[in-house]
Amino acid sequence: MSSDKDLPQSLLLTCLLRGLGYFVEVKVPLFVPSYEKEYRRVPASDIDVLGIRFDPTFARHIAVGECKSGEHEALSEILKLEGIRSFLGAEKAYFVKERIHANAREVGRRLGIACFETGLLAEFAARLGLDVGEEVAREGYYLEARRAIEAKLGNHNSALSYAETEFWSREYWENIHNLIFLARGALAAGEAPLPKELQFLALRVSALLSVAVLTMCGAIMVSGIGDLGRAVELFLFGGPRERRQRERLLDELRKAAPRTRALPRDVNPPFTSDLTELVGYLLLSPREASTTPTVFGSLLRAAALDDFGAMRLAGYDEVALKLAKDVCHFVVASAGLAKPSAYLPDIFAL
């Protein structure tokens, strides 16, 4: 992963992608499963900048960026970026470096990778109307504040660790189940209002959950299934085939232990009904719903920098902001907390 000397380039690309409507994460490690002796997740690679956005059909578009401060090894770094783009199914790839030799730039062009020297990228961002100096500085302040908040999480590291190392390498339906489970463990014992670090964690989980649920909305839209409740039940496990596999496993467990009371009546998790309601809201307002992760990007920065005044002035569509609140409500309620607005007062006051 890039060292801090590469951070200015990463922050610059982050600002550009956010200006283009992406939800952006910086310094993302990528893990893959390993079955040697025992199951575990092992590091495969990393990416300096990862962005995702949705269009109103709920199709997702991923952009990745590799950002370096030096002047050497550009060709090998571009080839690594191409491998990561393929691994993540990204449509766009950006390579940013202080100096890029002509031969490396040509390889990038043929691969469809946009190669920018740092100064040229800053000029391009300025042409898009971004105040580059101010935006990069604010992004740096946010990253420092986020690290300080996350350092206070202590016993809630499992939820943070998942967000940092697991989310981008897993299927959307796995992420829905896992994020709700981890949110329950992190937030269930909290008192209203939650301390700042837990409010931030709830927002982080909500932001990632919005990405996973919007991906599920895309699968539901093209499925042709008219019954929304049934569609959610199917795609909450990845699709009809995957759900049937779960049902068969439950059937076999009932046969093996017919008298046990610990087995659930069906495979649906307790939050299925509330998730169906949330998906319904998102599908009713596809244009606004597609911007929900971007709204969460601003909410996370407002929470970390304690600057919700700036959030109020950001001019977000009221429907998009309400849908983001709906996601937060779902996460906090699924953790077993009544009256979610009392636990995240700054968010629900917007």
C-alpha positions in Angstrom: 0.0 0.0 0.0 1.2 3.5 -0.7 3.1 5.3 2.0 2.1 8.7 3.3 4.3 10.4 0.8 1.8 9.2 -1.9 -1.2 10.6 0.1 -1.4 14.0 -1.7 -2.0 12.2 -5.1 -4.6 9.9 -3.5 -6.5 12.9 -1.9 -6.4 14.7 -5.2 -7.9 11.8 -7.1 -10.5 11.3 -4.3 -11.6 14.9 -4.7 -12.0 14.5 -8.4 -14.0 11.3 -8.2 -16.3 12.8 -5.5 -16.8 15.7 -7.8 -17.9 13.2 -10.5 -20.5 11.6 -8.1 -18.6 8.7 -6.7 -18.6 7.4 -3.1 -14.9 7.1 -2.5 -12.7 5.0 -0.1 -8.9 5.6 0.3 -6.2 2.9 0.9 -8.4 -0.2 0.5 -6.8 -3.6 1.1 -8.1 -6.5 -0.9 -8.4 -9.9 0.7 -9.2 -13.4 -0.7 -10.2 -16.6 1.0 -7.6 -19.3 1.8 -8.4 -22.9 2.7 -4.9 -24.1 3.7 -5.4 -26.0 7.0 -8.2 -23.7 8.0 -10.4 -21.0 6.5 -9.1 -17.5 6.7 -8.8 -14.3 4.6 -5.4 -13.4 3.3 -4.2 -10.2 1.7 -4.0 -10.2 -2.1 -3.3 -6.6 -2.9 -4.5 -3.1 -2.3 -5.7 -0.1 -4.1 -5.0 3.6 -3.3 -8.4 5.0 -4.3 -11.7 3.1 -5.0 -14.9 4.8 -6.0 -18.4 3.6 -6.8 -21.5 5.2 -8.1 -24.9 4.0 -9.3 -27.1 5.2 -12.2 -30.9 5.4 -11.9 -31.2 1.8 -13.2 -29.1 0.7 -10.2 -26.3 -0.4 -12.4 -23.0 0.2 -10.5 -19.9 1.8 -11.9 -16.5 1.3 -10.2 -13.4 3.4 -10.6 -10.0 2.5 -9.2 -6.8 4.6 -8.9 -3.2 4.0 -8.2 -1.4 7.0 -6.9 2.4 7.4 -6.6 4.8 10.2 -5.8 8.0 8.9 -7.5 9.2 8.9 -11.0 10.2 5.2 -11.5 8.4 1.9 -12.0 5.4 3.4 -13.7 5.0 0.5 -16.1 4.8 -2.2 -13.4 2.4 -0.1 -11.4 0.1 0.3 -14.4 0.1 -3.4 -15.0 -0.8 -4.0 -11.3 -3.6 -1.5 -11.6 -5.0 -3.4 -14.7 -5.0 -6.6 -12.6 -6.9 -4.9 -9.8 -9.4 -3.3 -12.2 -10.2 -6.8 -13.6 -10.4 -8.3 -10.1 -13.0 -5.7 -9.0 -14.8 -5.4 -12.3 -14.0 -1.7 -12.5 -14.9 0.3 -15.6 -12.5 3.2 -15.0 -8.9 3.2 -13.9 -6.7 6.2 -13.1 -2.9 6.2 -12.7 -1.5 9.3 -11.0 2.2 10.0 -10.6 4.6 12.9 -10.5 6.2 11.9 -13.8 5.0 9.3 -16.3 7.4 8.1 -19.0 6.0 8.0 -22.6 6.3 4.2 -22.9 4.3 3.6 -19.7 1.7 6.2 -20.8 1.3 4.4 -24.1 0.7 1.0 -22.3 -1.9 2.7 -20.1 -3.6 4.2 -23.1 -3.9 0.8 -24.8 -5.3 -0.7 -21.6 -7.8 2.1 -21.2 -6.1 3.5 -18.1 -6.2 7.3 -17.7 -2.7 8.4 -16.9 -2.2 11.8 -15.2 0.8 13.5 -13.9 -0.1 15.2 -10.7 0.0 18.7 -12.0 -2.2 17.9 -15.0 -4.7 16.2 -12.8 -4.9 19.2 -10.6 -5.5 21.4 -13.6 -8.2 19.1 -14.9 -10.0 19.1 -11.5 -9.9 22.9 -11.5 -11.5 23.0 -14.9 -14.4 21.0 -13.4 -14.9 23.8 -10.9 -13.2 22.2 -7.9 -11.2 24.4 -5.5 -8.4 22.0 -5.5 -6.4 23.4 -2.6 -9.4 23.7 -0.3 -10.9 20.3 -1.3 -7.6 18.4 -0.9 -6.9 20.1 2.5 -10.5 19.2 3.7 -10.1 15.7 2.5 -6.8 15.4 4.5 -8.5 16.8 7.6 -11.2 14.3 7.2 -8.8 11.4 6.9 -6.9 12.5 10.1 -10.2 12.9 12.0 -11.5 9.6 10.9 -8.3 7.8 12.0 -8.6 9.5 15.4 -12.3 8.5 15.8 -11.6 4.9 14.7 -8.7 4.6 17.2 -11.3 5.0 20.0 -13.5 2.1 18.9 -11.6 -0.5 20.9 -13.9 -3.5 21.4 -15.9 -2.6 18.2 -12.9 -3.3 16.0 -14.7 -6.3 14.2 -17.2 -4.0 12.5 -14.4 -1.6 11.5 -12.1 -4.4 10.4 -14.8 -5.8 8.1 -15.5 -2.4 6.6 -11.7 -1.9 6.0 -10.7 -5.4 4.8 -13.7 -7.5 3.8 -16.4 -5.4 2.2 -15.0 -4.8 -1.3 -14.0 -8.4 -1.8 -17.4 -10.0 -0.9 -20.7 -10.4 -2.7 -23.4 -7.8 -2.0 -25.7 -10.3 -0.2 -22.9 -11.5 2.1 -22.2 -7.8 3.0 -25.9 -7.2 3.9 -25.9 -10.1 6.3 -22.5 -9.4 7.8 -22.9 -5.7 8.2 -26.2 -6.1 10.1 -24.7 -8.8 12.3 -21.7 -6.6 13.1 -23.7 -3.5 13.7 -25.8 -5.4 16.2 -22.7 -6.4 18.1 -21.3 -2.9 18.0 -24.4 -0.8 18.8 -26.8 -3.0 20.8 -25.5 -1.9 24.2 -25.3 1.7 23.3 -27.2 4.5 25.1 -28.9 7.4 23.4 -27.2 9.4 22.0 -24.4 7.2 20.9 -20.9 8.5 21.6 -19.3 10.2 18.6 -17.1 7.2 17.6 -20.2 4.8 17.6 -22.2 7.4 15.6 -19.5 7.5 13.1 -19.3 3.7 13.0 -23.1 3.5 12.4 -22.7 5.9 9.5 -19.9 3.9 8.1 -21.9 0.7 8.2 -24.9 2.5 6.8 -22.8 3.9 3.9 -21.5 0.5 2.9 -24.9 -1.1 3.4 -26.4 1.4 1.0 -23.9 0.2 -1.6 -24.8 -3.4 -1.0 -28.6 -2.8 -1.0 -28.5 -0.7 -4.2 -26.6 -3.6 -5.8 -29.5 -5.9 -4.7 -32.0 -3.4 -6.1 -30.3 -3.7 -9.5 -30.6 -7.5 -9.4 -34.3 -7.2 -8.4 -35.1 -4.7 -11.2 -33.9 -7.1 -14.0 -35.3 -10.2 -12.4 -38.9 -9.7 -13.6 -40.3 -10.8 -10.2 -43.4 -8.8 -9.4 -43.7 -9.7 -5.7 -41.2 -7.4 -4.0 -41.2 -9.4 -0.7 -40.4 -12.6 -2.6 -37.7 -10.9 -4.7 -36.0 -9.6 -1.5 -36.2 -13.1 0.0 -34.5 -14.6 -3.1 -31.8 -12.0 -3.7 -30.9 -11.6 0.0 -29.1 -14.9 -0.6 -27.8 -14.0 -4.0 -30.6 -15.4 -6.1 -33.1 -18.3 -6.4 -30.5 -21.0 -6.7 -28.5 -19.8 -3.7 -31.6 -19.5 -1.5 -32.7 -23.0 -2.4 -29.3 -24.3 -1.3 -29.8 -22.6 2.1 -33.3 -24.2 2.3 -32.0 -27.6 1.6 -29.3 -27.2 4.3 -32.0 -26.3 6.8 -34.1 -29.3 5.7 -31.1 -31.6 6.3 -30.5 -30.1 9.7 -34.1 -30.7 10.7 -33.9 -34.3 9.6 -30.7 -34.8 11.5 -32.1 -33.2 14.7 -35.9 -33.3 14.4 -36.5 -32.3 18.1 -34.2 -29.4 18.4 -35.8 -26.0 19.0 -32.7 -24.0 18.1 -33.3 -24.2 14.3 -35.2 -21.3 12.7 -38.6 -21.8 11.0 -37.1 -20.6 7.7 -33.9 -19.1 6.3 -35.2 -15.5 6.3 -33.3 -13.3 8.9 -35.3 -11.2 11.4 -34.6 -8.0 9.4 -36.2 -9.3 6.1 -39.4 -7.3 6.5 -37.7 -4.0 7.3 -35.2 -4.6 4.5 -38.1 -5.1 2.1 -39.6 -1.8 3.2 -36.3 -0.1 2.6 -35.8 -1.6 -0.8 -39.3 -0.5 -1.7 -38.5 3.1 -0.8 -35.3 3.0 -2.9 -37.1 1.5 -6.0 -39.8 4.2 -5.8 -37.2 7.0 -6.2 -34.4 5.5 -8.4 -32.8 8.8 -9.4 -32.5 10.0 -5.8 -31.7 6.5 -4.5 -28.7 6.2 -6.8 -27.1 9.2 -5.1 -27.5 7.8 -1.6 -23.8 6.6 -1.2 -22.6 10.0 -2.3 -24.8 11.6 0.4 -23.2 9.3 2.9 -19.8 10.4 1.8 -20.7 13.9 2.8 -22.4 12.8 6.0 -19.2 10.9 7.1 -17.1 14.0 6.5 -19.6 16.2 8.4 -19.6 13.7 11.3 -15.8 13.3 11.5 -15.2 17.1 11.2 -18.2 18.0 13.4 -19.4 20.2 10.7 -23.1 19.5 10.0 -23.6 23.2 9.2 -21.7 22.6 6.0 -23.8 19.6 5.3 -27.0 21.7 5.6 -25.6 24.1 3.0 -24.5 21.3 0.6 -27.9 21.5 -1.3 -28.7 17.8 -1.4 -32.0 16.7 -2.7 -34.4 16.2 0.2 -35.5 12.8 -1.1 -31.9 11.6 -1.4 -31.2 12.8 2.2 -34.4 11.1 3.5 -33.4 7.9 1.8 -30.0 8.1 3.5 -31.8 8.6 6.9 -34.0 5.5 6.0 -30.8 3.4 5.7 -29.5 4.7 9.0 -32.9 4.0 10.6 -32.8 0.4 9.3 -29.2 -0.2 10.6 -29.9 1.2 14.1 -33.3 -0.5 14.4 -31.8 -3.9 13.2 -29.2 -3.5 16.0 -32.2 -3.6 18.4 -32.3 0.1 19.4 -35.7 1.7 19.6 -36.2 5.2 18.3 -33.1 5.4 16.1 -33.3 9.2 15.8 -32.4 9.4 19.5 -29.1 7.6 18.8 -28.0 9.6 15.8 -29.5 13.0 16.6 -27.3 15.1 14.3 -28.2 13.0 11.3 -31.9 12.9 11.9 -32.0 16.7 12.6 -30.8 17.5 9.1 
